[in-house]
């Protein structure tokens, strides 16, 4: 059985994009997937989308929460996978993403986290740009924090646990950058 991949999608009033995000996860047809969606109580039609996919999700809830970081923490608390990631409700994965991620982590047991190309999508769901933006600990130490986009990052649960096993809910913005900093440390 391939490594279990756990994906969390935090969502709030993203009904126009949410279905494309969900489909980009589910159409991977990855055989060992946990997919959790935490919606903050959307009022824009997101609930209709969530209902259509409810039977294909590991867990889904729509209720007011404390924001982006709180939704991520709530979602990750529901997962058990070896590999973890989150994708925001207006982002998408390319069709081969989970297979490649699984192969990399399986082939390189000492690798704790990876980042792929950053991708930008049009409102119609078309890939408009992909860009390699390699970053490492040396970039961070020099203050070059820019753009390790969360939808391109996957990590081992052991790293998550070693870095505190949470998203910092005091952060309003850059919850991903704060987590990456703890991963580097």
C-alpha positions as CSV (number, residue, x, y, z in Angstrom):
1,X,0.0,0.0,0.0
2,X,1.4,3.4,-0.9
3,X,2.0,6.0,1.8
4,X,-1.1,7.6,3.1
5,X,-1.5,11.2,2.0
6,X,-3.7,13.6,4.1
7,X,-5.0,16.7,2.5
8,X,-6.9,19.5,4.3
9,X,-8.8,22.2,2.5
10,X,-9.9,25.2,4.6
11,X,-12.7,27.0,2.9
12,X,-14.9,30.1,3.4
13,X,-17.2,31.6,0.7
14,X,-15.1,30.2,-2.2
15,X,-18.1,28.5,-3.9
16,X,-16.9,29.7,-7.3
17,X,-13.6,27.8,-7.0
18,X,-14.2,25.1,-4.4
19,X,-15.4,22.4,-6.8
20,X,-12.3,22.7,-9.0
21,X,-10.2,22.3,-5.9
22,X,-12.1,19.3,-4.7
23,X,-11.9,17.7,-8.2
24,X,-8.2,18.3,-8.4
25,X,-7.8,16.2,-5.2
26,X,-10.3,13.4,-5.9
27,X,-9.4,12.9,-9.6
28,X,-5.9,12.0,-8.5
29,X,-7.4,8.5,-7.8
30,X,-4.7,8.0,-5.2
31,X,-5.4,4.7,-3.4
32,X,-4.5,5.8,0.1
33,X,-5.9,9.3,0.5
34,X,-7.6,11.2,3.4
35,X,-9.3,14.3,2.3
36,X,-10.7,16.7,4.9
37,X,-12.6,20.0,4.2
38,X,-13.2,22.5,7.0
39,X,-15.6,25.2,5.9
40,X,-16.0,28.3,8.1
41,X,-19.8,28.5,7.6
42,X,-20.0,29.7,4.0
43,X,-23.1,31.4,2.7
44,X,-22.3,31.6,-1.0
45,X,-23.3,28.2,-2.3
46,X,-20.2,26.3,-1.1
47,X,-22.5,24.0,1.0
48,X,-24.1,22.7,-2.2
49,X,-20.7,21.8,-3.6
50,X,-19.7,20.1,-0.3
51,X,-22.9,18.1,-0.3
52,X,-22.2,16.8,-3.8
53,X,-18.8,15.4,-2.7
54,X,-19.6,14.5,0.9
55,X,-19.5,10.7,0.3
56,X,-16.0,11.0,-1.2
57,X,-14.5,13.0,1.7
58,X,-12.9,11.6,4.9
59,X,-14.5,14.4,6.9
60,X,-16.3,17.6,6.2
61,X,-17.9,20.2,8.4
62,X,-19.3,23.7,7.8
63,X,-19.5,25.8,10.9
64,X,-18.0,29.2,12.1
65,X,-14.4,28.9,13.2
66,X,-11.6,31.1,14.2
67,X,-10.3,31.6,10.7
68,X,-7.8,30.0,8.3
69,X,-5.3,28.7,10.9
70,X,-8.0,27.4,13.2
71,X,-9.6,25.6,10.2
72,X,-6.3,24.0,9.3
73,X,-5.7,22.8,12.9
74,X,-9.2,21.4,13.1
75,X,-8.6,19.6,9.8
76,X,-5.2,18.2,10.5
77,X,-6.5,16.9,13.9
78,X,-8.7,14.6,11.8
79,X,-5.9,13.1,9.8
80,X,-3.6,10.2,10.2
81,X,-1.6,10.1,7.0
82,X,2.2,9.7,6.6
83,X,2.4,12.7,4.3
84,X,0.5,15.9,4.9
85,X,-0.4,19.0,3.0
86,X,-3.1,21.6,2.6
87,X,-4.6,23.2,-0.5
88,X,-6.7,26.3,-0.2
89,X,-10.1,26.4,-1.7
90,X,-9.1,28.4,-4.7
91,X,-6.0,26.3,-5.7
92,X,-5.6,23.1,-7.6
93,X,-3.2,20.2,-8.0
94,X,-2.0,18.8,-11.3
95,X,-3.2,15.3,-12.1
96,X,0.0,13.4,-11.3
97,X,0.8,15.3,-8.0
98,X,0.1,12.6,-5.4
99,X,1.8,9.8,-7.3
100,X,4.9,11.8,-7.7
101,X,4.9,13.0,-4.1
102,X,4.4,9.4,-2.9
103,X,7.3,8.2,-5.1
104,X,9.7,10.9,-3.8
105,X,8.9,10.2,-0.2
106,X,9.1,6.5,-0.7
107,X,12.4,6.6,-2.5
108,X,14.0,9.1,-0.1
109,X,13.1,8.2,3.5
110,X,15.4,10.9,4.9
111,X,13.5,13.7,3.1
112,X,11.1,15.4,5.5
113,X,9.4,17.9,3.2
114,X,9.3,18.9,-0.4
115,X,8.2,21.8,-2.5
116,X,7.3,21.8,-6.2
117,X,6.7,24.4,-8.8
118,X,4.3,27.3,-7.9
119,X,1.3,27.4,-10.1
120,X,-1.1,30.1,-11.0
121,X,-4.6,29.4,-12.4
122,X,-7.1,31.5,-14.2
123,X,-10.7,31.9,-12.9
124,X,-11.7,29.4,-15.6
125,X,-9.5,26.7,-14.1
126,X,-6.6,26.9,-16.7
127,X,-3.0,26.8,-15.7
128,X,-1.6,30.2,-16.7
129,X,1.9,30.0,-15.2
130,X,4.2,27.6,-13.4
131,X,7.4,28.8,-11.8
132,X,10.3,27.1,-10.0
133,X,11.1,29.1,-6.9
134,X,13.6,27.0,-5.0
135,X,14.1,28.1,-1.4
136,X,16.1,26.6,1.4
137,X,17.2,27.4,4.9
138,X,19.9,29.8,3.5
139,X,17.3,31.9,1.8
140,X,15.4,32.2,5.0
141,X,18.5,33.1,7.0
142,X,19.2,35.9,4.5
143,X,15.6,37.2,4.8
144,X,14.5,35.9,1.3
145,X,11.2,34.4,2.4
146,X,9.2,34.9,-0.8
147,X,6.8,32.4,-2.0
148,X,7.0,28.9,-0.9
149,X,3.4,28.4,-1.9
150,X,1.4,26.0,0.3
151,X,-0.2,24.1,-2.5
152,X,3.2,22.9,-3.7
153,X,4.4,21.7,-0.2
154,X,4.1,18.2,1.3
155,X,5.7,17.0,4.5
156,X,6.0,14.0,6.7
157,X,3.9,13.7,9.8
158,X,7.1,13.2,11.8
159,X,8.3,16.7,10.8
160,X,4.8,18.1,11.7
161,X,5.0,16.5,15.1
162,X,8.6,17.7,15.7
163,X,7.7,21.3,14.7
164,X,4.9,21.4,17.3
165,X,2.0,19.7,15.3
166,X,0.0,22.9,14.7
167,X,-0.6,26.0,12.7
168,X,0.0,29.2,14.8
169,X,-3.5,30.6,15.2
170,X,-2.0,34.0,16.3
171,X,-0.9,34.6,12.7
172,X,-3.5,36.2,10.5
173,X,-1.3,36.1,7.4
174,X,1.6,33.9,6.5
175,X,0.5,30.9,8.5
176,X,2.4,28.9,5.9
177,X,5.6,31.0,6.2
178,X,5.5,30.6,10.0
179,X,5.2,26.8,9.6
180,X,8.0,26.7,7.0
181,X,10.2,28.6,9.5
182,X,9.5,26.0,12.2
183,X,10.2,23.2,9.6
184,X,13.6,24.7,8.8
185,X,14.4,25.0,12.5
